[in-house]
Amino acid sequence: MIKAKLANSSGRLANRLTAAAAAAARSVAENRLRARRRDPRRWRDARLLWPLFARTD
């Protein structure tokens, strides 16, 4: 097994990757729900189409 350690990262990269994965998972789940309901607005919601580019502030 290969081990790696990032200098001075203190988990920031892991936190950012986890947040991105969570945003993508929420988007996929909501998109599937809207697809089951045949909601055409799902194609107009930018946060569902591009969840990693959505503003978080």
N, C-alpha and C positions, 0 to 999 in steps of 0.2 A: 504494500500500500504506500502511496505517495502522500507525504504530509507537507503542508505548506502553511506558512504563517505570514500574515501581512504586518509590516512594521507600522506602528502608530495608528492602526485602523480602529481599534477599540470596538469592533463590530459594526461600524457604520455601513460598510458594504453589504454585510449580511442583512442589516436592517432595511436598507434601500431595496435589495432584491426581494426581501420578504414583503415589503409594502407593494412593490410592483406586481408580485405574484398574487397578492390578495386583491388588488384592483382588477387584475385580469380575470380572476375567478368570479368576483362579484359581477363583472360585466357579462361573462359567459352565462352565469346563472340567470341574470335578468333577461338576457337576450333569448334564452331557451324558454323562459316563462312567457315572454311576449310572443314568441313564435307559436307556442301552443295555443295562445289566445288569438292568434292571427292578427296581431296589432301592427298595422302598417307604419305606425310612428316610430317603431324601433330603428328604422333606417334613417330617421332624421335626428336621432339623439347622438351627438358627437361622443359623449362619454361611453356609449356602448360600442361605437365603431372604432374609436381610438382611445381605449381606457388608460394607456400609459402616458398620453399627452394631455390629459384633463388637468385643469388647475386644481390645486389642493388648498388654496388659501381662501 
